Amino acid sequence: MNSNRRGHLKQGGLLGRQGTKAPRVHTLHVLHGLWLGGFKAKRRLVLGVLFGLLFALWGCSPETGPQSGPVARILAQPTQGQVPLTVAFDGSSSYDPQGEITDFYWDFGDESPVLRGEQVEHTYERSGEFVVTLVVVGPSGTGRGTAIIRVLNNPPIASFSFSPQDPFQDEQVTFDASPSYDPDGEIVSWEWDFGDGGTAEGEVVDHTFTTPGDFTVILTVTDDSGAQATTSRRVTVEECIGGHCGR
């Protein structure tokens, strides 16, 4: 009984169904399979990189395909400067993959009217940062592009006069800052320092020096954009002798 069992095990375990030996797996076969699998993985990686480069050069992605519709491109010169700033805009580098651009519409971002044309000019009369929008029209539809123009504020100019020119002590002197101006806006404040501890605010002010001597009067003006300018003048105050202040 035991011999029959051993024979049965030998027949079923070491032989195939029809009594043939099971194939032996060689180590070289395993290594060869692993190498081929690694090569296939590397090949997939290389192909993925190549396809990515092709998509980037072609202007598309695997999901969206080639870019469709016009492309609006803006060339502006200059893109920054002080008020008033005249800028030349050129949309000639815009294109449509399916044909020619037929219309160009410009919005300069400063509430001025929209202009039409491939090349246009616009003058900015106030300071700020403006978003320029170009809309182009072509056979495949419309395209939109933007650019930034920075217009810088001009600082104000501070200047003043005073009268009389040779005041005596205890005599009222009028200071007038109306010669001051702002080239691209308006002056909103005038601040005075009379050099004797006295101060004042306003475009035209009066001040009395109670002691003789030389005083440096300083005027500071501020425009509507917050820029400031300062100027100063020396005022010589004469002494009154014996209560007599004559001219």
Order of alpha helices (4+ residues) and beta strands (2+ residues): alpha-alpha-beta-beta-beta-beta-beta-beta-beta-beta-beta-beta-beta-beta-beta-beta-beta-beta-beta
